[in-house]
Amino acid sequence: MIDQKLELSAPDRPRVRLAPSPTGPLHIGTARTALFNYLFARQNRGSFVLRVEDTDRQRSKKKWEKDILENLAWLGLNWDEGPDKGGPFAPYRQSQRIELYRPYIERLLKEEKAYYCFCTKEDLTAQKEYQASIGEPPRYTGHCRQIDPEEASQRVKKGEPAVIRLKTPTDQIVSFKDQICGKTDFNTSELGDFIIAKNLDEPLYNLAVVIDDFLMKISHVIRGADHISNTPKQILIAKALDLPQPEYAHLPLVLSPNRRKLSKREEVVAVSDYRNQGYLPQALMNFIILLGWNEGADREIYSLEELIDRFTLEKVQRSGGIFDSKRLTWMNGYYIRQESLPVLTRMCIPYLIKNNYLVEVPNGSKKYQIKETKEIVSLGYLEKIIGLYQERLKVVSEIPELVDYFFKKELKYQPELLIWKDKDKKEIKNALNRAIKGLSNLKRDWSLEKINEALIQAADEIGDRGTILWPVRAALTGKENSASPFDVAYVLGAQKTLERLEKASKLL
């Protein structure tokens, strides 16, 4: 039985919802919709509800629901009610709410605002083909609309296949004020009598969402512009059931650089992929808010707290936001530079473990073993390594390739890597030997300051700093580009530094 008192009640404060379908990983566009809803709720001291729309039994998967919940939480978009937290309007999965929809479907049939349709797929296909041939939009013509309800009910009881359609008013204007798009009109003649349920126990999206929004007292529906064509259908269903209409706000689409709807064929679209690549949640959050919102200030960096204070729907743009991956990467680099070194190091360690450079020592000792050398190193030592690259790191997943030489027993490179400009091997070998001699005297005082003094003194004796510093850096790292030789030598330590320099000298 339908609760009529609930129909008349209204929330004291705004209630918004995110209603994703668990048919794939959390999409960057869905994450942006979640952020806009979250900010609106927090700014207005309202509630942010997470509702899983999993009535697509074939495509809905538990693994995708898990992905959506985990990545929303990773972004810091904490919901007030949801399938994992419960709440006053539980359950928060549509598949667990099926029994709630049946009374509304029965009511529409009883009041003859909906009817059973027995048209076959072949009939409907032929109808669409005819409409296309005369230049009309495809819509159901109402063939079964005049069937006596009692006759239709008997046919269904006998097992004849049927769906349930809403009796859409003919040639009327459905109008609503969208808080972003402004006044929006649809002619009902373009909609036809659309399907609202497969049967009494299988409501389709447009019907289920109207009932759920009503029962959960949702006051504002903030969603992507790709849903705007559903809005007149949902308004018609709400009117047929005498339900209140929420406020609507349709966000501009997220577009690829070529101004098409963002697609996984052109860009990475799953939040989990960005997370795995080493993007920080605050960078991704900061990036997606700018895909359609602009407060008018000349700035790009916002904290979540600032956004809660500044966000308004009035500042949401009508045009689509262009997804610029280079801008996201720049922004991520900014946030990496702002992060504390201990936190950044903890972010980097899983990538070093994944690439077989480190193994965690058990028993909670906060120590790690270098897999190749079996050497035990502390968290502090790893912080020194990561610190060398914090300023140039763009995504955390880059770290293994940048620092791999710290975890290798032997470096493999060609002798030509050691050569500086037009110098010959003899000159470079002499330079390396001078560096070895100068650094050998520092074994008891292996400080960054002393290393710097020793190498600069050796370089000044030769008369060309590059002749010393280039081969020293190449010998210590095996790379053309790396951190400075002073920093690398200091972190490597005296023994490893001298061993690598002597090997490079012999290689020449």
C-alpha positions in Angstrom: 0.0 0.0 0.0 1.3 3.5 -0.9 2.1 5.8 2.0 0.1 8.9 1.2 1.6 10.8 4.2 5.0 10.3 2.8 3.9 11.8 -0.5 3.1 15.1 1.2 6.2 15.3 3.3 9.3 17.4 2.1 12.9 17.4 3.3 13.8 20.3 5.6 17.2 20.5 3.9 18.4 19.5 0.4 18.8 15.9 -0.3 20.7 14.8 -3.4 21.7 11.5 -4.8 24.2 9.7 -7.0 22.6 6.7 -8.7 25.3 4.8 -10.6 24.7 1.5 -12.4 27.3 -1.1 -11.6 27.8 -2.1 -15.2 31.5 -0.9 -15.3 34.1 0.9 -13.4 33.5 4.3 -11.9 33.6 6.7 -15.0 35.3 10.1 -14.7 32.0 11.7 -15.7 30.2 9.9 -12.9 32.9 11.0 -10.5 32.3 14.6 -11.5 28.6 14.2 -11.0 29.3 12.8 -7.6 31.5 15.8 -6.7 28.9 18.3 -7.8 26.2 16.6 -5.7 28.6 16.3 -2.8 29.5 20.0 -2.8 25.9 21.1 -3.2 24.9 18.9 -0.2 27.7 20.0 2.0 27.4 23.7 1.2 23.6 23.6 2.0 24.0 21.3 5.0 22.0 18.7 3.2 22.4 14.9 2.6 24.3 13.1 -0.1 22.8 9.7 -0.9 24.4 6.9 -2.8 21.9 4.6 -4.5 23.0 1.7 -6.7 20.7 1.2 -9.7 21.4 -2.5 -10.4 18.1 -3.7 -12.0 20.0 -4.5 -15.2 20.5 -8.1 -14.1 22.7 -9.2 -17.0 25.2 -6.3 -16.9 25.2 -5.4 -13.2 28.2 -6.9 -11.3 29.2 -6.9 -7.6 32.8 -6.1 -8.7 31.7 -2.9 -10.4 29.7 -1.9 -7.3 32.8 -2.4 -5.2 34.9 -0.4 -7.7 32.4 2.5 -7.6 32.2 2.6 -3.8 36.0 2.2 -3.3 36.9 4.9 -5.7 34.3 7.4 -4.5 35.7 6.9 -1.0 39.3 7.3 -2.4 38.3 10.7 -3.9 37.0 11.7 -0.4 33.4 12.0 -1.5 31.8 10.4 1.6 28.1 9.8 1.3 25.7 10.0 4.2 23.4 7.1 3.2 24.1 4.1 1.0 24.2 0.4 0.5 27.2 0.1 2.8 26.0 2.5 5.5 22.3 2.1 5.5 20.0 5.0 6.4 16.4 5.9 7.0 15.3 4.9 3.5 17.1 1.6 3.1 17.6 -0.5 1.1 19.9 1.5 -1.2 20.1 -1.1 -4.0 17.3 -1.1 -6.5 17.4 -4.9 -6.8 16.4 -5.0 -3.1 13.5 -2.6 -3.6 11.5 -4.4 -6.2 8.5 -5.0 -3.9 8.3 -1.2 -3.4 7.5 -0.5 -7.0 4.6 -3.0 -7.6 1.9 -0.9 -5.8 2.7 2.1 -8.0 2.6 0.0 -11.2 -0.7 -1.5 -10.1 -2.1 1.9 -9.3 -1.2 3.3 -12.8 -2.9 0.3 -14.4 -6.0 0.5 -12.2 -6.4 4.3 -12.9 -5.9 3.5 -16.6 -2.9 5.8 -16.8 -0.9 2.9 -18.0 -1.7 -0.2 -20.1 -0.4 -3.6 -21.2 1.1 -3.6 -24.7 1.3 -6.9 -26.6 3.1 -5.7 -29.7 5.9 -8.0 -30.9 9.4 -6.9 -31.6 8.7 -7.4 -35.3 5.7 -5.1 -35.1 7.7 -2.4 -33.4 10.6 -2.7 -35.8 8.2 -2.4 -38.8 6.6 0.7 -37.1 10.0 2.4 -36.6 11.1 1.7 -40.2 7.9 3.2 -41.5 8.3 6.3 -39.3 11.9 6.7 -40.5 10.8 6.4 -44.1 8.4 9.4 -43.7 10.8 11.5 -41.6 9.2 11.1 -38.3 11.0 10.3 -35.0 10.5 6.8 -33.7 7.8 6.5 -31.1 5.1 4.0 -30.2 1.8 4.9 -31.9 -0.5 3.5 -29.2 -1.8 0.4 -31.0 -2.7 -1.4 -27.7 -3.9 1.7 -25.9 -7.6 1.0 -26.6 -7.6 -2.7 -25.5 -10.1 -3.1 -22.6 -8.1 -3.3 -19.3 -9.9 -6.4 -18.2 -9.2 -8.2 -21.5 -5.6 -7.2 -21.3 -5.3 -8.5 -17.7 -6.8 -11.8 -18.7 -4.3 -12.1 -21.6 -1.4 -11.5 -19.3 -2.8 -14.1 -16.8 -2.8 -16.6 -19.6 0.9 -16.0 -20.2 0.8 -13.8 -23.3 4.0 -11.6 -23.4 3.4 -8.0 -22.6 5.1 -4.8 -21.4 3.5 -1.9 -19.5 3.4 1.5 -21.2 2.4 5.0 -19.8 -0.5 6.7 -21.5 1.3 9.8 -22.6 -0.8 12.9 -23.1 -1.1 13.9 -26.8 0.5 17.1 -28.1 1.2 18.7 -24.7 4.3 20.6 -23.6 6.2 19.3 -20.6 8.1 22.3 -19.3 10.6 22.5 -16.4 13.1 25.0 -15.2 16.6 23.5 -15.2 18.9 25.2 -12.7 21.7 25.1 -15.3 20.1 24.9 -18.7 17.2 27.2 -17.9 13.6 26.7 -19.1 13.3 23.5 -21.1 10.3 22.3 -23.1 9.4 18.9 -24.6 6.4 18.0 -26.7 4.7 14.8 -25.6 4.0 13.9 -29.2 7.7 13.1 -29.6 7.7 10.7 -26.7 4.8 8.4 -27.5 3.6 5.9 -25.0 6.9 4.7 -23.6 7.5 1.5 -21.6 7.7 1.9 -17.8 7.9 -1.8 -16.8 8.4 -5.2 -18.3 5.8 -6.6 -15.8 4.6 -5.9 -12.3 7.9 -6.9 -10.8 10.3 -5.4 -13.3 10.1 -1.6 -13.5 12.4 0.1 -16.0 14.7 2.9 -15.1 12.4 5.9 -15.6 9.7 4.5 -13.3 12.0 3.2 -10.6 14.0 6.4 -10.4 10.9 8.5 -9.9 9.6 6.3 -7.1 13.0 6.0 -5.5 13.6 9.8 -5.6 10.2 10.3 -4.0 10.5 7.6 -1.3 14.0 8.9 -0.4 12.8 12.5 -0.4 15.3 13.6 -3.0 14.9 17.4 -3.4 17.4 18.1 -6.2 18.4 15.8 -9.1 21.9 16.9 -10.3 23.1 14.7 -13.1 24.7 14.7 -16.6 23.1 16.4 -19.6 22.8 13.0 -21.3 19.9 12.3 -18.9 17.9 15.4 -19.9 15.8 13.4 -22.4 14.7 11.2 -19.5 13.4 14.2 -17.5 10.1 14.8 -19.4 9.3 11.1 -19.1 10.0 11.2 -15.4 7.9 14.3 -14.9 5.0 12.6 -16.7 5.3 9.5 -14.5 5.4 11.7 -11.3 2.3 13.6 -12.5 0.5 10.4 -13.2 1.3 9.2 -9.6 0.6 12.7 -8.1 4.1 12.9 -6.8 6.1 16.1 -6.2 8.7 17.1 -8.8 12.3 17.6 -7.6 14.5 20.5 -8.8 16.6 19.5 -11.9 20.1 20.5 -12.8 21.8 18.9 -15.8 25.5 19.2 -15.9 27.4 19.7 -19.2 28.9 16.7 -20.7 32.6 15.9 -20.3 34.1 16.1 -23.8 37.3 14.8 -25.4 39.7 17.3 -27.0 38.0 16.8 -30.3 34.7 17.9 -28.6 33.0 14.5 -28.8 31.5 12.8 -25.7 34.4 11.4 -23.7 35.0 7.8 -24.7 37.4 5.1 -23.6 38.5 4.8 -27.2 40.1 8.2 -26.9 41.0 8.7 -23.2 41.3 6.8 -20.0 37.9 7.2 -18.4 38.0 4.9 -15.4 38.9 6.5 -12.1 40.6 3.3 -11.0 43.0 3.5 -14.0 44.1 7.0 -12.9 44.4 5.7 -9.3 46.6 2.8 -10.4 48.8 5.1 -12.5 49.6 7.1 -9.5 47.3 10.2 -9.7 46.5 11.7 -6.3 42.8 11.9 -5.3 43.0 15.6 -4.6 44.5 16.3 -8.0 41.8 14.3 -9.8 39.1 16.0 -7.7 40.5 19.4 -8.4 40.7 18.6 -12.1 37.1 17.3 -12.6 35.5 20.3 -10.8 36.9 22.5 -13.5 35.2 20.4 -16.2 32.1 22.6 -16.3 32.4 24.9 -13.2 34.2 28.2 -13.0 33.7 30.7 -10.3 35.1 33.5 -12.4 38.5 33.8 -10.6 41.8 33.3 -12.3 42.9 30.2 -10.4 43.0 26.5 -10.9 44.0 25.0 -7.5 41.3 24.5 -4.9 41.1 22.4 -1.7 37.9 20.4 -1.1 37.1 22.7 1.8 37.4 25.8 -0.5 35.1 24.2 -3.0 32.5 23.5 -0.4 32.5 27.2 0.5 32.6 28.5 -3.1 30.5 26.0 -5.2 27.2 27.1 -6.6 25.1 25.7 -9.4 24.9 29.2 -10.9 28.6 29.0 -11.8 28.2 25.7 -13.7 28.7 26.3 -17.4 26.2 25.2 -20.1 29.0 24.2 -22.5 30.8 20.9 -22.2 34.1 20.7 -20.2 37.1 19.6 -22.3 39.1 16.8 -20.8 42.8 17.7 -21.1 45.0 14.9 -19.8 48.1 17.1 -19.9 46.4 19.6 -17.6 45.5 16.8 -15.2 49.1 15.5 -15.2 50.4 19.0 -14.5 48.0 19.4 -11.7 49.0 16.0 -10.3 52.6 17.1 -10.3 51.7 20.2 -8.4 50.0 18.1 -5.7 52.9 15.7 -5.5 55.2 18.6 -4.8 52.9 19.8 -2.0 52.7 16.4 -0.4 54.9 15.6 2.7 57.8 13.3 1.9 56.8 10.5 4.3 53.3 10.4 2.8 54.7 10.5 -0.8 57.1 7.7 0.1 54.4 5.5 1.3 52.5 6.1 -2.0 55.6 5.1 -4.0 56.6 2.0 -2.1 53.8 -0.2 -3.5 55.1 0.5 -7.0 58.7 -0.4 -6.0 57.3 -3.7 -4.6 55.2 -4.3 -7.7 58.3 -3.9 -9.9 60.3 -6.4 -7.7 62.7 -3.9 -6.3 61.6 -4.2 -2.7 60.1 -6.8 -0.3 58.5 -5.7 2.9 60.1 -7.1 6.0 57.4 -8.7 8.2 56.5 -8.1 11.8 55.7 -4.4 11.3 59.3 -3.2 11.5 58.8 -0.6 8.8 61.9 -1.9 7.0 62.3 -3.3 3.5 64.7 -5.6 1.8 66.2 -4.8 -1.6 65.3 -7.9 -3.6 68.4 -8.0 -5.7 71.1 -7.3 -3.1 69.2 -8.6 0.0 70.1 -5.4 1.8 67.7 -4.3 4.6 66.8 -0.6 4.3 64.7 1.7 6.5 61.8 3.9 5.6 64.0 6.9 6.2 66.4 5.7 3.5 63.6 5.3 1.0 62.4 8.8 1.8 65.9 10.1 0.8 65.5 8.3 -2.6 62.0 9.6 -3.2 63.0 13.1 -2.1 65.5 13.3 -5.0 62.6 13.1 -7.5 59.7 14.8 -5.7 60.1 18.0 -7.7 60.1 16.3 -11.1 57.6 13.5 -10.5 54.3 13.8 -12.4 52.6 10.6 -11.5 53.6 8.2 -8.7 53.8 5.2 -11.1 56.9 6.8 -12.7 59.0 6.3 -9.6 60.4 2.8 -10.3 61.9 3.8 -13.7 63.4 6.9 -12.1 65.1 5.3 -9.1 65.7 1.7 -10.2 69.5 2.2 -10.0 69.3 2.4 -6.2 68.0 -1.2 -6.1 70.3 -2.9 -8.6 73.5 -4.8 -7.8 75.0 -4.2 -11.2 74.3 -1.4 -13.7 74.3 -2.2 -17.4 75.2 0.5 -19.8 77.5 1.2 -22.8 80.9 2.9 -22.2 79.7 5.7 -24.5 77.3 6.8 -21.9 80.2 8.1 -19.8 81.6 10.3 -22.5 81.1 14.1 -22.0 80.8 16.0 -25.3 84.0 15.8 -27.4 86.2 14.3 -24.7 87.9 10.9 -25.4 87.9 7.9 -23.2 91.3 8.6 -21.7 90.2 12.1 -20.5 87.0 10.7 -19.0 88.9 7.8 -17.3 91.3 10.4 -15.8 88.3 12.5 -14.6 86.7 9.4 -13.0 90.0 8.5 -11.2 90.2 12.1 -9.9 86.7 11.8 -8.5 87.5 8.4 -6.9 90.6 9.9 -5.3 88.7 12.9 -3.9 85.7 10.9 -2.6 87.9 8.2 -1.1 89.0 10.7 1.5 85.4 11.2 2.7 84.5 7.7 3.9 84.4 8.9 7.5 82.5 12.1 6.7 80.1 11.2 3.9 78.0 14.4 3.9 76.4 16.2 1.0 78.5 19.2 1.7 81.8 17.3 1.6 80.8 15.3 -1.5 80.0 18.6 -3.3 83.4 20.1 -2.3 85.4 17.1 -3.4 83.8 16.8 -6.8 83.9 20.5 -7.5 87.6 20.6 -6.5 88.4 17.7 -8.8 86.4 19.4 -11.6 88.2 22.7 -11.1 91.6 21.0 -11.3 90.6 19.7 -14.8 89.1 23.0 -15.8 85.7 21.7 -16.9 83.0 20.6 -14.5 81.1 18.6 -17.1 84.1 16.4 -17.6 83.8 15.2 -14.0 80.1 15.6 -13.2 78.7 13.9 -16.3 80.6 10.6 -16.1 80.2 10.5 -12.3 76.4 10.8 -12.6 76.2 8.3 -15.5 78.4 5.8 -13.6 76.2 6.0 -10.5 72.9 5.8 -12.3 73.4 4.2 -15.7 71.1 6.9 -17.1 71.4 9.9 -19.4 69.0 11.9 -17.1 68.8 11.6 -13.3 69.2 13.6 -10.1 72.4 15.4 -9.5 75.6 13.4 -8.9 76.1 15.0 -5.5 72.6 13.9 -4.3 72.9 10.4 -5.8 76.3 9.8 -4.3 75.1 10.9 -0.9 72.1 8.6 -0.9 74.0 5.6 -2.3 76.7 5.9 0.3 80.5 5.8 0.1 80.9 2.0 -0.6 78.4 1.8 -3.5 79.5 5.1 -5.0 83.2 4.2 -5.1 82.4 0.7 -6.4 80.4 2.1 -9.3 83.0 4.7 -10.1 85.8 2.1 -10.1 83.8 -0.2 -12.4 83.1 2.7 -14.8 86.9 3.5 -14.9 87.7 -0.1 -15.7 85.0 -0.1 -18.4 86.8 2.6 -20.2 
